Amino acid sequence: MAFNFLKKGNEYNKLAKSINGIYILLNQLELEFKSMNIEIDYEKQLSFFAFISRIEILDRIDKYKWPYTTPIVVPSISKKIITLEKALQNSVYEIVTFSEEFDYSHYIIAILEKRKEFYDIESDIPAPLMKMFNN
């Protein structure tokens, strides 16, 4: 019983780190966009962010059935405790919002909803990299 509690706590810590990472990466990408850096494939970046968000954030939330009202600490979003819902709004849902700039949100939503597009990306990711996500 204690092991399950510790495992769930460890997974919640991973969740917070994943949200933090996506938030930072997305903010960097948005800065590049505002500076009009045309060398970046924004659609590919956003697709990858959505894929990572699905497996590292949304799947973890689904697995442990954490309510969106659960408090979480995500240092890049706020120095204070916020709700899981606010953390998702500032990270995962922001990917969808940003993708609207490219008329690409339908594809991003399909990835987040784990439809065919998700599995297309998954099949392109090298096995060693996928192993990192499955730990």
Secondary structure, DSSP 8 states (H G I E B T S, - for coil): -HHHHHHHHHHHHHHHHHHHHHHHHHHHHHHHHHTT-TTS-HHHHHHHHHHHHIIIIIHHHHHHT--TT-EE--TTT-SS-EEHHHHHHTTHHHHHHHHGGGT-HHHHHHHHTT-HHHHHHHHHS-HHHHHHHT-
